[in-house]
Amino acid sequence: MSTSTTTPVSASITTTGATGAQSLASVGLHAWFGKRHVLADINLEFPARSVTGLIGPSGCGKSTYIRMLNRMHEFIDGAAMAGTVLLDGEDIYDPGVDPISIRRKVGMVFQKPNPFPAMSIGENVVAGLKLSGMKVPNKNDVIEDCLTRAGLWKEVKDRLKAAGGSLSGGQQQRLCIARALAITPSVLLMDEPCSALDPASTLRIEETIKELASDMTIVIVTHNMQQAARVSDYCAFFLADEHPGLIVENDRTEVIFTNPRDPRTLDYVSGRFG
């Protein structure tokens, strides 16, 4: 299977984002686990202040790819990569770049909510500040602001000292989003953030994503085609058979779902496989 010719998702779009938001791009990105080649020649651009959905069947490399965008791939034993990831034009894998600073700028929300169990709701929000050594004038203001932006403040403002683990699954995921926001990232990566949530919680997370996109660049991995259609401005369809994962097609979301160029894309978004 060969990659169909595609243009970057940001084609014809100016990506000079507002304060705080930054564009992101991968150029010729490859990934390996040991000798297994899992991603091949991924070229993709994420315009500042946009939401891009990464879709495709399980095992095609979407989660691996998203971890390469903030240098988490290098934590895995035997993992290797080639290519370039550019944050506002600067290579995040350049030898002189501090990976910790990159992970502050490019935050991550995981599939399973992971609040720190020994910390209160308020302590969870500012945990990243403490771990990264960031100083703020007033932590209480940060807690309120981040919980508000994550759509959780009204629900927890009277119990900030309660354990983070006491919240429902959907609330815990929004708490993790608030924790990611506290370190003021320019880009937020989300790896199937709603896969374990009920429909009501999923809807609230989706509303939060739309609200956050006015301030930052968001990349979301999802297996939910309806969710991809609802929240994303752009979509990239990943696929792997006996070959490494690759991008079959990427474009504006409405094009991917209504008039894709590749018949494999149409088959996937129509539910014929995957």
BAMAR-566397 format. One record per residue (C-alpha): chain; y, x, z. Coordinates in Angstrom, 1 decimal, padded with zeros to 4 digits. Each point is the difference from the previous one (the first is absolute). Layout:
BEGIN
site mol = A, py = Y, px = X, pz = Z
...
end
This chain:
BEGIN
site mol = A, py = 000.0, px = 000.0, pz = 000.0
site mol = A, py = 003.4, px = 001.4, pz = -000.9
site mol = A, py = 003.4, px = -000.8, pz = 001.4
site mol = A, py = 002.0, px = -002.4, pz = -002.1
site mol = A, py = 003.5, px = 001.3, pz = -000.9
site mol = A, py = 002.5, px = -001.3, pz = 002.5
site mol = A, py = 003.6, px = 000.5, pz = 000.9
site mol = A, py = 001.1, px = 000.6, pz = 003.6
site mol = A, py = 000.6, px = -003.1, pz = 002.0
site mol = A, py = 003.7, px = 001.0, pz = 000.3
site mol = A, py = 000.6, px = 000.2, pz = -003.7
site mol = A, py = 003.5, px = -000.9, pz = -000.9
site mol = A, py = 000.9, px = -000.4, pz = 003.7
site mol = A, py = 002.7, px = 002.1, pz = 001.7
site mol = A, py = -001.4, px = 001.2, pz = 003.4
site mol = A, py = 003.1, px = 001.0, pz = 001.8
site mol = A, py = -000.8, px = -002.0, pz = 003.1
site mol = A, py = 002.3, px = -000.9, pz = 002.9
site mol = A, py = 000.3, px = 002.0, pz = 003.1
site mol = A, py = -003.4, px = 000.6, pz = 001.6
site mol = A, py = -002.1, px = -001.1, pz = -003.0
site mol = A, py = -001.5, px = 002.7, pz = -002.2
site mol = A, py = -002.0, px = 000.0, pz = -003.2
site mol = A, py = -003.6, px = 001.3, pz = 000.0
site mol = A, py = -002.2, px = 001.2, pz = -002.9
site mol = A, py = -003.3, px = 001.8, pz = -000.7
site mol = A, py = -000.4, px = 002.2, pz = -003.0
site mol = A, py = -003.5, px = 001.0, pz = -001.2
site mol = A, py = -001.5, px = -000.6, pz = 003.4
site mol = A, py = -003.8, px = 000.7, pz = 000.5
site mol = A, py = -002.1, px = -000.3, pz = 003.1
site mol = A, py = -003.4, px = 001.4, pz = 001.1
site mol = A, py = -002.3, px = -000.4, pz = 002.9
site mol = A, py = -002.1, px = 003.2, pz = -000.2
site mol = A, py = -001.2, px = 000.1, pz = -003.6
site mol = A, py = 000.5, px = -003.7, pz = -000.6
site mol = A, py = 003.0, px = -000.7, pz = -002.2
site mol = A, py = 001.3, px = -003.3, pz = 001.3
site mol = A, py = 003.5, px = -000.4, pz = -001.7
site mol = A, py = 001.0, px = 001.3, pz = -003.4
site mol = A, py = 003.5, px = 000.5, pz = -001.4
site mol = A, py = 002.0, px = -002.6, pz = 001.9
site mol = A, py = 003.5, px = -000.4, pz = -001.3
site mol = A, py = 002.0, px = -002.7, pz = 001.7
site mol = A, py = 003.6, px = -000.5, pz = 001.1
site mol = A, py = 001.2, px = -002.2, pz = 002.9
site mol = A, py = 003.7, px = -000.9, pz = -000.4
site mol = A, py = 002.1, px = 000.0, pz = 003.1
site mol = A, py = 000.3, px = -003.4, pz = 001.8
site mol = A, py = -003.0, px = -001.5, pz = -001.8
site mol = A, py = -003.5, px = -001.2, pz = 000.9
site mol = A, py = -002.9, px = 001.3, pz = -002.1
site mol = A, py = -003.5, px = -001.5, pz = 000.4
site mol = A, py = -003.0, px = 002.2, pz = -000.6
site mol = A, py = -003.0, px = -002.1, pz = -001.1
site mol = A, py = -003.5, px = 000.6, pz = -001.1
site mol = A, py = -003.6, px = -000.2, pz = 001.2
site mol = A, py = -001.3, px = 001.7, pz = 003.1
site mol = A, py = -000.8, px = 003.7, pz = -000.5
site mol = A, py = 002.5, px = 000.7, pz = -002.8
site mol = A, py = 002.2, px = 002.3, pz = 002.1
site mol = A, py = 002.9, px = -002.2, pz = 001.1
site mol = A, py = -000.1, px = 001.0, pz = 003.6
site mol = A, py = -000.6, px = 003.6, pz = -000.8
site mol = A, py = 003.0, px = -000.1, pz = -002.3
site mol = A, py = 002.3, px = -001.6, pz = 002.5
site mol = A, py = -000.9, px = 002.7, pz = 002.6
site mol = A, py = 001.0, px = 002.7, pz = -002.4
site mol = A, py = 003.5, px = -001.4, pz = -000.2
site mol = A, py = 000.8, px = 001.2, pz = 003.5
site mol = A, py = -002.4, px = 002.9, pz = 000.3
site mol = A, py = -002.7, px = -001.8, pz = 002.2
site mol = A, py = -002.6, px = 000.9, pz = -002.6
site mol = A, py = 000.0, px = 003.6, pz = 001.3
site mol = A, py = -001.2, px = -001.1, pz = 003.4
site mol = A, py = -003.5, px = -000.7, pz = -001.5
site mol = A, py = -002.6, px = 002.8, pz = 000.1
site mol = A, py = -000.9, px = 001.0, pz = -003.6
site mol = A, py = 002.9, px = -001.8, pz = -001.5
site mol = A, py = 002.0, px = 001.6, pz = -002.8
site mol = A, py = 002.7, px = -001.0, pz = -002.4
site mol = A, py = 001.9, px = 001.1, pz = -003.1
site mol = A, py = 003.2, px = -001.3, pz = -001.5
site mol = A, py = 003.5, px = -000.9, pz = 001.4
site mol = A, py = 001.4, px = -002.6, pz = 002.3
site mol = A, py = 003.8, px = -000.3, pz = -000.3
site mol = A, py = 002.2, px = -001.6, pz = 002.7
site mol = A, py = 003.4, px = -000.5, pz = -001.6
site mol = A, py = -000.9, px = 002.8, pz = -002.4
site mol = A, py = -001.2, px = 002.5, pz = 002.7
site mol = A, py = -003.7, px = 001.1, pz = 000.0
site mol = A, py = -001.4, px = -001.0, pz = 003.4
site mol = A, py = -002.9, px = 002.5, pz = -000.4
site mol = A, py = 002.3, px = 003.0, pz = -000.6
site mol = A, py = -001.0, px = 002.8, pz = 002.4
site mol = A, py = 003.4, px = 000.0, pz = 001.7
site mol = A, py = -000.1, px = -003.7, pz = 000.8
site mol = A, py = -000.9, px = -001.1, pz = 003.6
site mol = A, py = -002.8, px = -002.6, pz = -000.2
site mol = A, py = 001.2, px = -001.6, pz = 003.3
site mol = A, py = 003.4, px = -000.6, pz = -001.5
site mol = A, py = -001.6, px = -001.6, pz = -003.0
site mol = A, py = -002.0, px = -002.4, pz = 002.2
site mol = A, py = 003.2, px = -001.0, pz = 001.7
site mol = A, py = 001.6, px = -000.9, pz = -003.3
site mol = A, py = -003.2, px = -001.6, pz = -001.5
site mol = A, py = -001.5, px = -002.2, pz = 002.7
site mol = A, py = -003.4, px = -001.6, pz = 000.0
site mol = A, py = -001.4, px = -003.3, pz = 001.3
site mol = A, py = -003.8, px = -000.2, pz = 000.0
site mol = A, py = -002.5, px = -002.7, pz = -000.8
site mol = A, py = -001.0, px = -000.5, pz = 003.7
site mol = A, py = 002.8, px = -000.5, pz = 002.5
site mol = A, py = 000.1, px = 003.0, pz = 002.3
site mol = A, py = 002.5, px = -000.4, pz = 002.9
site mol = A, py = -000.4, px = 002.6, pz = 002.7
site mol = A, py = -002.1, px = -001.9, pz = 002.7
site mol = A, py = 001.5, px = 001.8, pz = 003.0
site mol = A, py = 003.6, px = -000.8, pz = -001.1
site mol = A, py = 002.1, px = -003.1, pz = 000.4
site mol = A, py = 001.4, px = -001.8, pz = -003.0
site mol = A, py = 003.3, px = 001.7, pz = 000.4
site mol = A, py = -001.6, px = 003.4, pz = 000.5
site mol = A, py = -002.0, px = -000.4, pz = -003.1
site mol = A, py = 003.1, px = -000.6, pz = -002.1
site mol = A, py = 001.6, px = 003.3, pz = 001.0
site mol = A, py = -003.2, px = 002.1, pz = 000.3
site mol = A, py = 000.7, px = 001.6, pz = -003.4
site mol = A, py = 003.4, px = 001.2, pz = 001.2
site mol = A, py = -001.6, px = 001.8, pz = 002.9
site mol = A, py = -002.7, px = 001.5, pz = -002.0
site mol = A, py = 002.4, px = 001.3, pz = -002.7
site mol = A, py = 002.6, px = 001.1, pz = 002.5
site mol = A, py = 002.7, px = -002.3, pz = -001.4
site mol = A, py = 002.9, px = -000.8, pz = 002.3
site mol = A, py = 001.8, px = -003.4, pz = 000.0
site mol = A, py = 003.0, px = -001.1, pz = 002.0
site mol = A, py = -001.7, px = -003.2, pz = 001.3
site mol = A, py = -003.7, px = -000.7, pz = -000.2
site mol = A, py = 000.4, px = -003.7, pz = 000.9
site mol = A, py = 002.2, px = -000.5, pz = -003.1
site mol = A, py = -002.6, px = 001.7, pz = -002.1
site mol = A, py = -002.8, px = -002.2, pz = 001.4
site mol = A, py = 002.0, px = -003.2, pz = -000.6
site mol = A, py = 001.1, px = 001.0, pz = -003.5
site mol = A, py = -003.5, px = 001.1, pz = -001.1
site mol = A, py = -001.8, px = -003.0, pz = 001.4
site mol = A, py = 002.6, px = -002.3, pz = -001.6
site mol = A, py = -000.5, px = 001.7, pz = -003.4
site mol = A, py = -003.7, px = -000.4, pz = 000.4
site mol = A, py = 000.3, px = -003.7, pz = 000.8
site mol = A, py = -001.3, px = 000.3, pz = 003.5
site mol = A, py = 003.0, px = 000.1, pz = 002.4
site mol = A, py = 000.3, px = -003.7, pz = 000.8
site mol = A, py = -003.7, px = -000.1, pz = 000.8
site mol = A, py = -000.1, px = 002.9, pz = 002.4
site mol = A, py = 003.6, px = 000.6, pz = 001.3
site mol = A, py = -000.9, px = -001.4, pz = 003.5
site mol = A, py = -003.2, px = 002.1, pz = 000.4
site mol = A, py = 000.8, px = 003.5, pz = -001.3
site mol = A, py = -001.8, px = 001.5, pz = 002.9
site mol = A, py = -003.3, px = -001.7, pz = -000.8
site mol = A, py = -002.7, px = 002.1, pz = -001.6
site mol = A, py = 000.2, px = 000.3, pz = -003.8
site mol = A, py = -003.7, px = -000.9, pz = -000.2
site mol = A, py = 000.7, px = -003.4, pz = 001.6
site mol = A, py = 001.6, px = -001.3, pz = -003.2
site mol = A, py = -001.9, px = -001.9, pz = -002.7
site mol = A, py = -001.2, px = 001.9, pz = -003.0
site mol = A, py = 002.9, px = -001.1, pz = -002.2
site mol = A, py = 002.5, px = 000.9, pz = 002.8
site mol = A, py = -001.7, px = 003.4, pz = 000.5
site mol = A, py = 000.4, px = 000.8, pz = -003.7
site mol = A, py = 003.7, px = -000.9, pz = 000.1
site mol = A, py = 000.3, px = 002.2, pz = 003.1
site mol = A, py = -001.5, px = 002.8, pz = -002.0
site mol = A, py = 002.6, px = -000.7, pz = -002.7
site mol = A, py = 002.8, px = 000.1, pz = 002.6
site mol = A, py = -001.4, px = 003.4, pz = 001.3
site mol = A, py = 000.1, px = 001.3, pz = -003.6
site mol = A, py = 003.6, px = -001.2, pz = -000.4
site mol = A, py = 001.2, px = 001.7, pz = 003.1
site mol = A, py = -000.1, px = 003.4, pz = -001.6
site mol = A, py = 002.1, px = -001.3, pz = -002.9
site mol = A, py = -002.3, px = 000.7, pz = -003.0
site mol = A, py = 001.4, px = -000.1, pz = -003.5
site mol = A, py = -003.4, px = -001.2, pz = -001.3
site mol = A, py = -002.6, px = -002.1, pz = 001.7
site mol = A, py = -003.7, px = 000.1, pz = -001.2
site mol = A, py = -002.2, px = -002.9, pz = 001.0
site mol = A, py = -003.8, px = 000.2, pz = -000.4
site mol = A, py = -001.3, px = -003.6, pz = -000.1
site mol = A, py = 002.2, px = -001.0, pz = 002.9
site mol = A, py = -001.2, px = -003.7, pz = 000.0
site mol = A, py = -003.7, px = 000.4, pz = -000.8
site mol = A, py = -001.1, px = -000.9, pz = 003.6
site mol = A, py = 002.7, px = -002.7, pz = 000.6
site mol = A, py = 000.0, px = -003.8, pz = -000.1
site mol = A, py = 002.1, px = -001.8, pz = -002.7
site mol = A, py = 003.0, px = -000.7, pz = 002.3
site mol = A, py = 000.2, px = 003.7, pz = 001.1
site mol = A, py = -000.4, px = 001.1, pz = -003.5
site mol = A, py = 002.9, px = -002.1, pz = -001.1
site mol = A, py = 002.2, px = 001.4, pz = 002.7
site mol = A, py = -000.9, px = 003.6, pz = -001.0
site mol = A, py = 000.8, px = -000.8, pz = -003.6
site mol = A, py = 003.4, px = -001.4, pz = 001.1
site mol = A, py = 000.6, px = 003.2, pz = 001.9
site mol = A, py = -000.8, px = 002.1, pz = -003.1
site mol = A, py = 002.5, px = -001.9, pz = -002.1
site mol = A, py = 002.7, px = 000.5, pz = 002.6
site mol = A, py = -000.7, px = 003.7, pz = 000.5
site mol = A, py = 000.2, px = 000.7, pz = -003.8
site mol = A, py = 003.7, px = -000.4, pz = 000.1
site mol = A, py = 000.2, px = 003.2, pz = 002.0
site mol = A, py = -003.0, px = 002.1, pz = -001.1
site mol = A, py = -002.7, px = 000.6, pz = -002.6
site mol = A, py = -003.3, px = -001.7, pz = 000.8
site mol = A, py = -003.5, px = 000.7, pz = -001.5
site mol = A, py = -002.8, px = -002.4, pz = 001.0
site mol = A, py = -003.7, px = 000.2, pz = -000.7
site mol = A, py = -001.5, px = -003.5, pz = -000.2
site mol = A, py = -003.2, px = -001.7, pz = -001.2
site mol = A, py = 001.8, px = -003.3, pz = 000.2
site mol = A, py = 001.2, px = -000.9, pz = -003.5
site mol = A, py = 002.2, px = -002.8, pz = 001.3
site mol = A, py = 001.6, px = 002.3, pz = 002.5
site mol = A, py = 000.7, px = 002.6, pz = -002.7
site mol = A, py = 001.6, px = -002.7, pz = -002.2
site mol = A, py = 002.1, px = -001.3, pz = 002.9
site mol = A, py = 001.4, px = 003.2, pz = 001.5
site mol = A, py = 000.2, px = 002.7, pz = -002.6
site mol = A, py = 002.5, px = 000.8, pz = -002.7
site mol = A, py = -002.4, px = 002.3, pz = -001.8
site mol = A, py = -003.8, px = 000.4, pz = -000.1
site mol = A, py = -002.4, px = 002.8, pz = -000.9
site mol = A, py = -003.6, px = -000.8, pz = -000.8
site mol = A, py = -002.5, px = 002.7, pz = 001.0
site mol = A, py = -003.6, px = 000.1, pz = -001.2
site mol = A, py = -003.0, px = 002.4, pz = 000.3
site mol = A, py = -003.5, px = -000.3, pz = -001.5
site mol = A, py = -002.0, px = 003.2, pz = -000.4
site mol = A, py = 003.3, px = 001.9, pz = -000.4
site mol = A, py = 002.7, px = 000.8, pz = 002.5
site mol = A, py = 002.4, px = -002.7, pz = 000.9
site mol = A, py = 002.9, px = -000.4, pz = -002.4
site mol = A, py = 002.8, px = -002.4, pz = -000.8
site mol = A, py = -000.9, px = -002.4, pz = -002.8
site mol = A, py = 003.4, px = -001.7, pz = -000.1
site mol = A, py = 003.3, px = -000.2, pz = 001.9
site mol = A, py = 003.0, px = -002.2, pz = -000.6
site mol = A, py = 002.1, px = -002.7, pz = 001.5
site mol = A, py = -002.1, px = -002.4, pz = 002.1
site mol = A, py = 000.7, px = -003.0, pz = -002.2
site mol = A, py = -001.2, px = 002.0, pz = -003.1
site mol = A, py = -003.2, px = 001.2, pz = 001.8
site mol = A, py = -000.9, px = -003.6, pz = 001.0
site mol = A, py = 001.1, px = -001.9, pz = -003.1
site mol = A, py = -000.1, px = 002.4, pz = -003.0
site mol = A, py = -001.8, px = 003.2, pz = 000.7
site mol = A, py = -000.7, px = 002.4, pz = -002.9
site mol = A, py = -003.5, px = 001.0, pz = 001.1
site mol = A, py = -002.8, px = -002.6, pz = 000.0
site mol = A, py = -001.5, px = 001.7, pz = 003.1
site mol = A, py = 003.2, px = -000.9, pz = 001.9
site mol = A, py = -000.1, px = -003.6, pz = -001.1
site mol = A, py = -003.7, px = -000.2, pz = 001.1
site mol = A, py = 000.8, px = 001.4, pz = 003.4
site mol = A, py = 003.1, px = -002.1, pz = 000.8
site mol = A, py = -001.9, px = -003.1, pz = -001.3
site mol = A, py = -002.8, px = 000.7, pz = 002.5
site mol = A, py = -002.7, px = 000.8, pz = -002.6
site mol = A, py = -001.0, px = 003.1, pz = 001.9
site mol = A, py = 000.9, px = 002.0, pz = 003.1
end
